[in-house]
Structures are given as structure tokens and as C-alpha cells.
Amino acid sequence: MKQYDVETVCTYRTWVRVDADDEKAAERKVKDMAWDMTRIQYQTMVESEPTGTVRDVN
């Protein structure tokens, strides 16, 4: 069996933990990118669609 790299466009849903006074303030922080990427709690892959580009790894 051979290995291949398949270029893929993925959509993820990511939960980020932020400190805020209320829910709206928390959403604003995330929207403004004012959060630390190390605080991502978990990710769920929603969709994955190959672009048609495939490379032989071997």
C-alpha cells in the first residue's frame, strides 16, 4: 500500500475559552481575535472536501 498527500479544504468548529464579563463580551473577544490560541478546548471537523491535488509520498 502506498501513501499519498491529498490537499483538502477543511471546516472546523473550535471552542475557545475566554475571560469576559458576559456572553456578548466573550463573543466580541473572539470576533476581535483577542484570545490566545493555546486556550482552544477542542475542535470538531465539520466538513472535508479534497481539492483534486494528490502527491505520491514515496
N, C-alpha and C positions, 0 to 999 in steps of 0.2 A: 504494500500500500504506500502511496506517495503522499507528500504533504504539499499543500497549496496555501498561499495567502490570498484571501478574497477581500477586495476593497468593499466596505459596507458602510452605508449611512444608517446610523442608529439613533433612535429616540429614547431618552431615558427620563424617568421621573425620579427626582432626587429630593430627599428630605434633608433640610439643613437646620441645625439648631442655632437660634439667635436669642440674644437677650434684648427684651423690649418691654415697654410699659403695657402694651395691649396688642391685640391681633393685627390691627391696621398698621401699627408702628413696626411690627415684625415683618409684615408684607413689604412695607416701604424699604426696610433694610435690605431685604433680599433683592427687590427690584433695583435698588441703587447699587447693588453689588458690594454692599458694606458688610460683608460677612467673610469669615475665614474658611477657606476650602477644606481645612483639616477637620472641620466640625460637621462634615457630611455624615449623616447617620446611616443611610443605606440607599441603594439605587435599585430600581426595577426596570429591566429592559421592556419597553413597550412595543417597539417595532424594529425590525431589522430587514433592510432591503439591499441585496447585492447590486453594485453599480455595473457589473459586467466586466470588471478588470480582475483578472486572476493571474497570479505569478506562480511558477513552479519553484518550490523552495530548494529542491535537490539539485 
